[in-house]
């Protein structure tokens, strides 16, 4: 279970086989299938929002939404997705990974169906929260399942691979949503999401439970929830999580601010904005591929630290270009491309390292990671809404601070690890 290859037979996927070519190939195919299912579970955040982005103006008109109401459906989802993660981790450590995910998928399907049948914007917001609470069970426990199966470096490699596959969702989501609107309505988008949740549940049944009964925690759930406060006292764990949280703050400042920056300030067409968005996603995918290929050779901490340095440098480059009006739209687009691409070095490596600090409670740790990551995104988007002035300045300043914060967290973490005898 902790070697470079997962012992799938040990978790009940297949019976033990003789060491010949056939069974080895079979194990490899089954490992690939497990990873595909985990990537499906981890994509719920992106697909739940990206698919209905093109429908937002129509939905706002149909539901007679108040000003900012349709945008609040995204904020509500992020809040539910952030706080809901604190629930699923302890449940996964106590009852195994698959049962809580299945319960979460049922909630997701109910929430999506409720969204499809909503007649008012307030109903839609309420159902989006339920949808989010269910959706977050997948990413939380999929990360824990990776840690169940792989060692620290190997889990970082596999997580990069999953993020690479997940990159398909933000690429095709808006395009697919636009096509659905042509042949049906925005209601259909949420019915399709409900179907997506059902298919994910069927796929989940085909993979093994990765946390055996003897490794599950037996302490009461309230005691498990208290573990969050214990974990917050671990400086190394918080160092990894904080570095990723700062990075996510910058990412969500970009997500919330870039439409206005590109379309309103630089007068880019919505179609061209879509290509700029896709370019950043492709950059993210390329660096995740790079990380998956090199993490076993160069080491997880080295690549992670390089990523935070590049993130801080690109954030500073962005704010300087905006302040001095250097490079026009390219002065914004290029630093953003570099910043977002560092997801490949920061997220997978910091998550794998954080989970390695408490492998016996990977579910609880994964919940804390997710809550802080998405929570920082909610905060940065809120700060942006307060200070936005119609220029790129507020967005670029938040991203620069986020990049520096990620680097500072990583630097303090590195010093702490050296003090405790670890080599980076």
C-alpha positions in Angstrom: 0.0 0.0 0.0 2.8 2.5 0.7 5.1 1.5 -2.1 5.4 3.1 -5.6 2.6 0.8 -6.8 -0.8 0.3 -5.0 -1.6 -3.1 -3.7 -5.1 -3.3 -5.3 -5.6 -6.9 -4.3 -5.1 -6.0 -0.7 -8.1 -3.6 -0.8 -10.3 -6.2 -2.4 -10.2 -5.1 -6.0 -9.0 -8.5 -7.4 -8.0 -11.7 -5.8 -4.2 -12.3 -5.4 -2.7 -13.6 -8.7 0.4 -15.5 -9.7 3.2 -13.3 -10.9 2.9 -13.6 -14.6 2.3 -11.2 -17.4 -1.5 -11.5 -17.6 -2.3 -10.5 -14.0 0.2 -7.7 -14.0 -1.4 -6.2 -17.1 -4.8 -6.6 -15.4 -3.6 -4.9 -12.3 -2.3 -2.0 -14.3 -5.6 -1.6 -16.2 -7.5 -1.6 -12.9 -5.1 0.9 -11.4 -5.8 3.2 -14.3 -9.6 2.7 -13.8 -9.3 3.6 -10.1 -7.5 6.8 -11.0 -10.1 7.7 -13.7 -12.9 7.3 -11.1 -11.0 9.4 -8.6 -10.4 12.1 -11.2 -14.2 12.1 -11.9 -14.9 12.5 -8.2 -12.4 15.4 -7.9 -13.9 17.3 -10.9 -17.2 18.0 -9.2 -16.2 21.6 -8.2 -15.4 22.6 -11.8 -18.2 20.9 -13.6 -20.8 22.1 -11.1 -20.0 25.7 -11.9 -18.4 25.8 -15.4 -21.3 24.1 -17.1 -23.8 26.7 -16.3 -21.6 29.8 -16.7 -23.0 30.6 -20.2 -26.6 30.3 -18.9 -26.2 32.8 -16.1 -27.7 35.8 -18.0 -30.7 33.8 -19.1 -31.2 32.3 -15.6 -31.1 35.8 -14.1 -33.9 37.0 -16.4 -36.0 33.9 -16.1 -35.8 33.9 -12.2 -36.3 37.7 -12.0 -33.1 37.7 -9.9 -32.1 40.8 -7.8 -28.9 42.6 -8.7 -26.0 40.2 -8.1 -28.3 37.4 -7.3 -27.1 35.0 -10.0 -23.5 35.6 -9.0 -24.5 34.7 -5.5 -25.2 31.2 -6.7 -21.5 30.8 -7.3 -20.6 32.3 -3.9 -23.1 30.1 -2.1 -21.7 27.0 -3.8 -18.2 27.9 -2.8 -19.2 28.5 0.8 -21.1 25.2 1.0 -18.2 23.5 -0.8 -15.7 24.9 1.7 -17.5 24.3 5.0 -19.0 21.0 3.8 -15.6 19.5 3.5 -15.1 19.6 7.3 -17.9 17.1 7.6 -16.8 14.4 5.2 -13.2 13.8 6.3 -14.0 12.5 9.8 -16.8 10.4 8.4 -14.4 8.9 5.9 -11.9 8.1 8.6 -14.6 6.4 10.7 -16.8 4.6 8.1 -14.4 4.2 5.2 -14.2 6.3 2.0 -16.9 4.9 -0.2 -20.0 5.2 2.0 -19.6 8.9 2.8 -18.9 9.7 -0.9 -22.1 7.8 -1.9 -24.1 9.8 0.6 -22.5 13.0 -0.8 -23.4 12.0 -4.3 -27.0 11.5 -3.3 -27.1 15.0 -1.9 -25.5 16.3 -5.0 -28.1 14.7 -7.2 -30.9 16.0 -5.0 -29.4 19.5 -5.1 -29.0 19.5 -8.8 -32.6 18.3 -9.3 -33.7 21.1 -6.9 -31.8 23.7 -9.0 -33.4 22.4 -12.2 -36.9 22.8 -10.6 -36.2 26.2 -8.9 -38.7 28.9 -9.6 -37.0 31.8 -7.8 -33.4 32.9 -7.3 -33.6 32.2 -3.5 -34.6 28.6 -4.2 -31.7 28.2 -6.6 -29.3 29.6 -4.0 -30.6 27.2 -1.4 -30.3 24.1 -3.6 -26.9 25.2 -4.8 -25.7 25.0 -1.1 -27.1 21.5 -0.8 -25.5 20.6 -4.1 -22.1 21.9 -2.9 -22.2 20.1 0.4 -22.7 16.8 -1.5 -20.2 17.7 -4.2 -17.3 18.2 -1.9 -17.4 14.7 -0.5 -15.8 13.5 -3.7 -12.6 15.7 -3.8 -12.1 15.3 0.0 -12.1 11.6 0.1 -10.6 11.0 -3.3 -7.5 12.8 -2.0 -7.6 10.5 1.1 -7.9 7.5 -1.1 -4.8 8.4 -3.0 -2.9 8.7 0.3 -4.3 5.3 1.3 -2.8 3.8 -1.9 0.4 5.6 -2.4 3.5 7.0 -0.7 4.2 10.7 -0.3 6.0 11.4 -3.6 4.0 8.9 -5.6 0.7 10.4 -4.3 1.9 13.8 -5.5 2.7 12.3 -8.9 -0.8 10.7 -9.0 -2.5 13.9 -7.8 -0.8 15.9 -10.6 -2.0 13.3 -13.1 -5.6 13.6 -11.8 -5.4 17.4 -12.0 -4.2 17.0 -15.5 -7.3 14.9 -16.4 -9.5 17.3 -14.4 -8.3 20.1 -16.6 -10.7 18.9 -19.3 -13.7 20.1 -17.2 -13.0 23.8 -17.3 -12.0 23.5 -20.9 -15.2 21.9 -22.2 -17.7 22.9 -19.5 -18.7 26.4 -20.8 -18.6 25.1 -24.4 -20.9 22.2 -23.5 -23.2 24.4 -21.5 -23.6 26.8 -24.5 -24.6 23.9 -26.7 -27.1 22.6 -24.2 -28.8 26.0 -24.2 -29.2 25.9 -28.0 -31.1 22.6 -28.0 -32.9 22.9 -24.6 -32.8 25.3 -21.6 -30.8 26.1 -18.5 -32.9 23.6 -16.6 -31.4 20.8 -18.6 -27.9 21.8 -17.5 -28.8 20.9 -13.9 -30.6 17.7 -14.9 -27.4 16.7 -16.7 -25.5 17.4 -13.6 -27.9 15.2 -11.7 -27.2 12.4 -14.2 -23.5 13.1 -13.9 -23.7 12.5 -10.1 -25.6 9.2 -10.7 -23.0 8.0 -13.2 -20.3 8.9 -10.6 -22.1 6.8 -8.0 -22.2 3.8 -10.4 -18.5 4.2 -11.1 -17.7 4.4 -7.4 -19.3 1.0 -6.9 -16.7 -0.5 -9.3 -13.6 0.5 -7.3 -12.4 -0.9 -3.9 -12.7 0.5 -0.5 -9.2 1.8 0.3 -9.4 2.1 4.0 -9.6 -1.3 5.7 -11.7 -1.8 8.8 -8.7 -2.2 11.0 -7.3 1.2 10.0 -10.5 3.2 10.7 -10.7 5.4 13.7 -13.1 4.2 16.4 -13.3 7.5 18.4 -16.6 9.3 18.5 -17.2 11.8 15.7 -17.2 14.8 18.1 -13.7 13.8 19.1 -12.7 13.5 15.5 -14.0 17.0 14.9 -11.8 18.2 17.7 -8.8 16.9 15.7 -9.1 20.0 13.6 -7.9 22.1 16.5 -5.1 19.7 17.2 -4.0 19.8 13.6 -4.0 23.6 13.6 -1.2 23.4 16.1 1.0 21.4 13.7 3.3 24.1 12.2 4.4 21.9 9.3 0.9 20.9 8.4 -0.3 24.6 8.5 2.7 25.6 6.4 1.7 23.3 3.6 -2.0 24.2 3.8 -1.3 28.0 4.2 0.9 28.0 1.1 -1.8 26.3 -0.9 -4.5 28.6 0.6 -2.7 31.7 -0.4 -2.3 30.4 -3.9 -6.0 29.6 -4.1 -6.8 33.1 -2.9 -4.9 34.4 -6.0 -6.7 31.9 -8.3 -10.2 33.0 -7.1 -9.3 36.6 -7.4 -8.5 35.8 -11.0 -11.7 33.8 -11.6 -13.8 36.6 -10.1 -11.9 39.6 -11.6 -10.7 38.5 -15.0 -14.0 38.8 -16.9 -14.3 42.5 -16.0 -10.6 43.1 -16.6 -10.5 41.5 -20.0 -13.9 42.2 -21.3 -14.7 45.6 -19.8 -11.3 47.2 -19.3 -9.4 45.8 -22.3 -12.5 45.4 -24.5 -11.9 41.7 -25.3 -14.8 39.9 -26.8 -16.5 37.1 -24.6 -15.2 34.6 -27.2 -11.6 35.8 -26.9 -11.9 35.8 -23.1 -12.9 32.1 -23.4 -9.7 31.4 -25.3 -7.6 33.3 -22.7 -9.2 31.3 -20.0 -8.5 28.1 -21.8 -4.9 29.1 -22.4 -4.4 29.4 -18.6 -6.0 26.0 -18.1 -3.7 24.5 -20.6 -0.7 26.1 -18.9 -1.9 24.5 -15.6 -2.1 21.1 -17.3 1.4 21.4 -18.8 3.0 22.1 -15.4 1.0 19.3 -13.8 2.4 17.0 -16.4 5.9 18.3 -15.7 5.4 17.7 -12.0 4.1 14.2 -12.5 7.1 13.3 -14.5 9.8 14.9 -12.3 8.5 14.7 -8.7 10.1 11.3 -8.1 13.4 12.5 -9.5 13.8 16.0 -8.2 11.8 15.6 -4.9 8.5 16.9 -3.8 9.8 19.8 -1.6 12.2 21.2 -4.2 9.5 21.4 -6.9 7.0 22.8 -4.3 9.4 25.6 -3.2 10.3 26.5 -6.8 6.6 26.8 -7.5 6.1 29.3 -4.7 9.0 31.4 -5.8 7.7 31.6 -9.4 4.2 32.3 -8.0 5.5 35.3 -6.0 7.6 36.6 -8.9 4.7 36.4 -11.4 2.4 38.1 -8.9 4.9 41.0 -8.5 5.4 41.2 -12.2 1.6 41.5 -12.7 1.1 44.3 -10.2 4.2 46.2 -11.5 2.9 45.9 -15.1 -0.5 47.2 -14.1 0.8 50.0 -11.9 3.1 51.3 -14.6 0.8 50.3 -17.5 3.5 48.1 -19.1 2.7 45.7 -21.9 -1.0 46.4 -22.3 -3.1 43.3 -22.2 -0.1 41.1 -22.6 1.4 42.7 -19.4 -1.6 41.1 -17.6 -2.1 37.9 -19.5 1.5 36.6 -19.4 2.0 36.9 -15.6 -1.5 35.4 -15.0 -0.6 32.5 -17.2 2.6 31.9 -15.2 0.9 32.3 -11.9 -2.0 29.9 -12.6 0.3 27.3 -14.2 2.1 27.0 -10.8 -0.9 25.1 -9.6 1.1 22.1 -11.0 3.9 22.6 -8.5 2.1 23.9 -5.5 -1.2 22.2 -5.1 -0.4 18.5 -5.7 2.9 18.7 -3.8 1.6 20.6 -0.8 -1.5 18.4 -0.5 0.5 15.2 -0.7 3.0 16.4 1.8 0.2 17.6 4.2 -1.6 14.2 4.0 1.7 12.4 4.7 2.0 14.1 8.1 -1.1 12.3 9.4 -1.8 9.3 7.1 -3.9 7.6 9.7 -6.4 10.5 9.5 -6.0 11.4 5.9 -9.8 12.1 5.6 -9.8 14.7 8.4 -6.6 16.3 7.1 -8.0 16.4 3.5 -11.1 18.1 4.9 -9.0 20.8 6.6 -7.0 21.3 3.4 -10.1 21.7 1.3 -11.9 24.0 3.7 -8.9 26.4 4.0 -8.2 26.3 0.2 -11.7 27.1 -0.9 -12.3 29.4 2.1 -9.4 31.6 1.1 -11.0 31.8 -2.4 -14.3 33.0 -0.9 -12.4 35.7 1.1 -10.3 36.9 -1.8 -13.4 37.1 -4.0 -15.2 39.1 -1.3 -12.2 41.5 -0.9 -12.1 42.0 -4.7 -15.8 42.9 -4.8 -15.1 45.6 -2.2 -12.1 47.2 -3.8 -12.9 46.7 -7.5 -12.7 50.0 -9.4 -13.1 49.0 -13.0 -9.3 48.6 -13.5 -7.0 45.6 -13.1 -5.5 47.1 -10.0 -7.5 45.4 -7.3 -7.3 41.9 -8.9 -3.5 42.3 -9.5 -2.8 43.5 -6.0 -4.7 40.6 -4.4 -2.8 38.1 -6.7 0.5 39.7 -5.8 -0.2 39.5 -2.0 -1.4 35.9 -2.5 1.8 34.9 -4.3 4.1 36.5 -1.7 2.0 34.9 1.1 2.5 31.5 -0.6 6.2 32.0 -0.7 6.5 33.2 2.9 4.5 30.2 4.1 6.7 27.8 2.1 9.9 29.6 3.4 8.9 29.4 7.0 7.9 25.7 6.5 11.3 25.0 4.9 13.1 26.5 7.9 10.9 24.5 10.3 11.7 21.3 8.4 15.4 22.0 8.4 15.3 22.8 12.2 13.6 19.4 12.7 16.2 17.5 10.7 14.4 17.1 7.3 16.2 17.6 4.0 14.4 19.5 1.3 
